[in-house]
Amino acid sequence: MAQPIVTWSNRAIRRLDEKSLWYLANCGEAFVRSFVQNVKESVDMIAHMPSVGIKHKVVGERQYRRYINHPRCFIYYWHTATHVHIIDLVFTRQQDRP
């Protein structure tokens, strides 16, 4: 079976970009590289095993899930047999402290 196609929403991309910029200003380039790599690895794992996330809610045919990428970062997504849709990244406020 082929790995599902991963699609990122504009919101999820924007949140990743915003957090990366914040980390760049407050934690440095090496930290940003590590952070982005960690998110990408988590999304790859979700694509390989979409049921890994905790069921968040069901709306119609879609079962929304969340995956805890880090204690202060949640990846929200839904999936079908052929696609994984990353819909949001949610960060807690505590993460905004250097």
C-alpha positions as CSV (number, residue, x, y, z in Angstrom):
1,M,0.0,0.0,0.0
2,A,1.4,3.4,-1.0
3,Q,1.9,6.1,1.6
4,P,-0.9,8.7,1.7
5,I,-0.4,12.1,0.1
6,V,0.1,14.8,2.7
7,T,-1.6,18.1,2.2
8,W,-1.0,21.2,4.5
9,S,-3.7,23.8,5.0
10,N,-2.7,27.5,4.6
11,R,-3.4,27.9,8.3
12,A,-1.0,25.1,9.3
13,I,1.7,26.5,7.0
14,R,1.2,29.9,8.4
15,R,1.5,28.7,12.0
16,L,4.6,26.8,11.3
17,D,6.2,29.8,9.6
18,E,5.2,32.2,12.5
19,K,6.5,29.9,15.1
20,S,9.7,29.3,13.2
21,L,10.3,33.1,12.9
22,W,9.7,33.5,16.6
23,Y,12.2,30.7,17.4
24,L,14.7,32.3,14.9
25,A,14.5,35.6,16.8
26,N,14.6,34.1,20.3
27,C,16.4,30.7,20.1
28,G,18.6,30.8,17.0
29,E,18.9,29.1,13.6
30,A,20.0,25.7,14.9
31,F,16.9,25.5,17.1
32,V,14.6,26.4,14.1
33,R,16.2,23.6,12.0
34,S,15.6,21.1,14.8
35,F,12.0,22.3,15.4
36,V,11.1,22.1,11.7
37,Q,12.7,18.7,11.3
38,N,10.8,17.4,14.3
39,V,7.5,18.6,12.8
40,K,8.3,17.0,9.5
41,E,9.2,13.7,11.1
42,S,6.0,13.7,13.1
43,V,3.9,14.4,9.9
44,D,5.8,11.5,8.2
45,M,4.9,9.2,11.0
46,I,1.2,10.4,10.8
47,A,1.3,9.6,7.1
48,H,2.6,6.1,7.7
49,M,0.1,5.4,10.5
50,P,-2.8,8.0,10.5
51,S,-4.6,6.3,13.4
52,V,-1.7,7.3,15.7
53,G,-3.4,10.5,16.8
54,I,-6.0,10.9,19.5
55,K,-9.5,11.2,18.1
56,H,-10.5,14.8,18.6
57,K,-14.0,15.0,16.9
58,V,-16.1,13.5,14.1
59,V,-17.9,15.8,11.7
60,G,-19.8,13.9,9.0
61,E,-17.5,11.4,7.4
62,R,-14.3,13.1,8.7
63,Q,-12.6,11.9,11.9
64,Y,-10.4,14.7,13.1
65,R,-7.4,13.7,15.2
66,R,-4.6,15.4,17.1
67,Y,-1.1,14.3,17.5
68,I,1.1,15.6,20.3
69,N,4.3,16.6,18.5
70,H,5.8,18.0,21.7
71,P,4.2,18.8,25.0
72,R,3.4,22.3,23.8
73,C,2.6,21.5,20.1
74,F,-0.4,19.7,18.7
75,I,-0.8,18.7,15.0
76,Y,-4.5,18.6,14.0
77,Y,-5.4,16.5,10.9
78,W,-7.9,14.3,9.3
79,H,-7.3,11.5,6.8
80,T,-8.6,9.1,4.2
81,A,-7.1,6.0,2.7
82,T,-5.1,8.1,0.2
83,H,-4.6,11.5,1.9
84,V,-3.6,13.1,5.2
85,H,-4.8,16.7,5.6
86,I,-2.7,18.7,8.1
87,I,-5.2,21.4,9.2
88,D,-3.6,23.2,12.0
89,L,-0.6,23.4,14.4
90,V,-1.5,24.6,17.9
91,F,1.1,25.8,20.3
92,T,0.6,26.6,24.0
93,R,1.5,30.0,25.3
94,Q,4.3,28.6,27.6
95,Q,6.3,27.8,24.5
96,D,6.7,31.5,23.7
97,R,9.1,32.0,26.6
98,P,12.8,31.8,25.8
